[in-house]
């Protein structure tokens, strides 16, 4: 009974995964229509749409982690990153588009958090698509109103004397948090350092992992 | 709290946004203007990608890429293909 998924497991034990078999919605119909009209008008090709999806799927927080690891191990790069995030990321070969990327540095006494209060602006070129929670009204409003409480729900309890800065992204300006380098990592190379950098630490709702 | 797997139609909306902007038919500002014009109801009742496809569509019609009539007949044609996204895509 392939469609009997009340317990969310198929008979083979795999988690049930929804396919494109739900009823066609009005907005899905619009997506198909818009895409086909654009193809008919010679604006895009089906291959370009697929290639774009591929490129998007290939972007993961590992890109951002490489930038952070380089900044931790190369003080001159770090200075360039903080002065102009877009140029520094491009220097590493990442496509940043026309966006201004601003890296904000966590230090011993300052912690940074990013949000887009209006919608979902996010440093997707370096982190991939935003997690669901980042787009919720809950996060978008509470990150500004009660950021310390939000952080503590993520398991991050900031000392009271730590300054917390919340950065609201805009259509053409994206922030990324440069987390503080964890202690005990002096002998680690860039690759090992990058493995400590989590997505959440670059949003500011978490910290990098500690070395094992 | 983790991200879900995005559905194919959602990824396509995202691709259309990037490609449409690259073709110069709208800017992110144009999309946001359309989003803000939708009113509060849209933010209560529509999902994220539903709002985006609506904004993209409005900008493309305004840019003259296709007309409202062309959209209407295309949507009717798509709907007639089947009852699921998989059948209609």
Interface residues (C-beta under 8 A of the other chain):
Chain A: X17 X18 X19 X20 X21 X22 X23 X24 X25 X27 X28 X29 X30 X31 X32 X33 X34 X35 X36 X37 X38 X41 X43 X44 X48 X49 X52 X53 X56 X57 X118 X119 X120 X129 X130 X131 X132 X133 X135 X137 X171 X172
Chain B: X1 X2 X3 X4 X5 X6 X7 X8 X9 X11 X12 X13 X14 X15 X16 X18 X19 X20 X23 X25 X27 X28 X29 X32 X35 X43 X46 X47 X48 X49 X50 X53 X54 X56 X57 X60 X65 X66 X70 X71 X74 X75 X77 X78 X79 X82 X83 X84 X85 X86 X87 X88 X89
